[in-house]
């Protein structure tokens, strides 16, 4: 906790330095091409990458996440743990909302309470980020106390996802914000307009506590078609684009007028094999039973995958092979798990040991429009499985159909993706590997279940000591990866293209935040 407070002091010093460096910067307009459209201007309505990124431009949390998803002070400058279930936050003085009103503890209290209202009819609600909170109260205008239902070491990570709005909006529904009314935060930009599936226009907040942005006006245009997004970059219609298609990355990078920024992202592509049904609809051994229940079979499938080849040949280098669910540098990553190995000969041996010397039949289902090159990756995986004796057919379909069917368990082997929204391992271990039930494992479509894993993860979630909690998360990861509970494939890279005078530090969450875009003077 001392480290957290020290981080607050350091962040404040850096913010002051940033103000000094940018105050005299020449203002200009900035045009950015986005890959996905914002679906709501209510920052508490719908958890989704495009929505979360847009919200960060207009709103702050008590804490924010930096480009590596580490927690940094924002509207709270420091915090301390009073006891196992009580946290106290010192708020940043002198902060103004975009409507000119003062930011105080009342706004924090109201914003936390508003999440339940905003989450009504949400396809993906923010309620999980506040479910552990029993009470939130104002101690004084610049101090907030939060009481949790149980020890909640991830409270800061969760609060980084909760936008703070003026207290008067506590009972105002999402529809009002989606009409362009009361889209008011404390962030670096003010809301100007939103045309769904087309653009969002923002104006600089000259009173921003972190220092003024370089840009007077920012226009974020939506180009869902990758070719159209690249064409806009080539023609100069935009200054910068996100989600550079792998097929265009190398060519764009060769142009002297442009340059690329690419970082390993927080989104893992993985396989989920059906692990609990004796008979599975699309995986059958000679006797009709489900081969995927056997750990040796799942290990053989992992060994059959040439991940580096997929990264090099299909992703054009925009990816990192994975052997666990969080990348190096993330809280809970364990160095004890070796890099994934491509060994088709050993894969065949394991299949024989499992009772399938002649392999078995499998139909592998995947999306064809959700992740970069998802259909091509699925086809390559099908060929790799077939080479070791697993006679594999590949079926791909639009994500709008695929994911609902996958959740109903219509398939035997699926390919999915998960972003580590909280910046630490439990954010993906829980949804994907915890035993499926009303309180966990909602993304566990393969129905992996190991009581030892569940117990270790649960203990990590209630351990406030960072060192002990990370060890527990590492142990949980080791258990699940040894079981081949999921088969990790690769971490997707996030890549931006921009005009040569512009710079941007790529973020592992893939967010495009114009506040951090600079033009060299």
JODA-V759186 format. One record per pair of residues at least 12 apart in sequence whose C-alpha atoms are under 6 Angstrom apart, sorted by the first residue. I is the first residue (numbers start at 0). J is the second residue. Records with the same first field share a line. If there is no record, write none. Layout:
BEGIN
I=J + J
END
This chain:
BEGIN
4=77
7=72 + 76 + 77
14=209
18=210
26=213 + 214 + 215
27=214 + 215
28=214 + 215 + 216 + 217
29=217
30=217 + 218 + 219 + 237 + 238
31=219 + 237 + 238 + 239 + 240
32=219 + 220 + 221 + 240
33=220 + 221 + 222 + 241
34=221 + 222 + 223
35=223
36=196 + 221
37=49 + 50
39=177
40=176 + 177
41=173 + 176
42=54
43=114 + 117
44=117 + 118
45=121 + 123 + 124
46=123
52=510
56=186 + 188
57=184 + 186 + 188 + 189
58=162 + 184 + 185 + 186
59=162 + 186
60=159 + 161 + 162 + 163
61=73 + 74 + 75
62=159
63=159
66=506
67=507
68=422
74=90 + 91
75=89 + 90 + 91
76=89 + 90 + 91
77=89
83=150
84=146 + 147 + 149 + 150
85=145 + 146
86=144 + 145
87=143 + 144
88=142 + 143
89=142
90=141 + 142
96=184 + 185
97=183 + 184
103=140 + 141
104=137 + 140 + 141 + 143
106=165 + 166
108=135
109=166 + 169
110=163 + 164
113=169
128=157
131=147 + 148
132=147 + 148
133=146 + 147 + 148
134=146
150=461
151=461
152=463
156=421
164=184
187=204 + 207
188=201 + 202 + 203 + 204
189=201 + 202 + 204
197=220 + 221
198=219 + 220 + 221
199=218 + 219
200=217 + 218
201=216 + 217
202=215 + 216
203=215
212=514
238=497 + 498
239=496 + 497
240=495 + 496
241=495
242=494
243=494 + 495
245=314 + 315
256=498 + 499
257=497 + 498 + 499
258=496 + 497 + 499
259=495 + 496
260=494 + 495
261=493 + 494
262=492 + 493 + 505
263=492
264=491 + 492 + 493 + 507
265=418 + 419 + 507 + 508
266=417 + 418 + 490 + 491
267=416 + 417 + 489 + 490
268=415 + 416 + 488 + 489
269=414 + 415 + 486 + 487 + 488
270=413 + 414 + 485 + 486
271=412 + 413 + 445 + 485
272=412 + 445
273=411 + 445
274=291 + 292 + 445 + 447
277=289
279=411
281=361 + 362 + 411
282=360 + 361 + 411
283=360
284=359
295=349
296=350
299=346 + 349
302=341 + 342 + 346
303=343 + 346 + 383
304=341
305=341
306=320
317=492
318=490 + 491 + 492
319=489 + 490
320=489
321=487 + 488 + 489
322=338 + 339 + 487
323=487
329=423
330=423
331=424 + 469 + 472 + 473
333=473
347=387
358=388 + 389
359=389
360=389 + 390
361=391
362=391 + 392 + 393
363=393 + 412
364=393 + 394 + 395 + 413
365=395 + 413 + 414
366=395 + 396 + 397 + 398
367=395 + 396 + 397
368=397
369=398
430=442
431=443
432=447
433=453
434=448
447=484
452=475
455=475
456=475
459=471
493=509
500=518 + 519
501=517 + 518
502=516 + 517
503=516
END
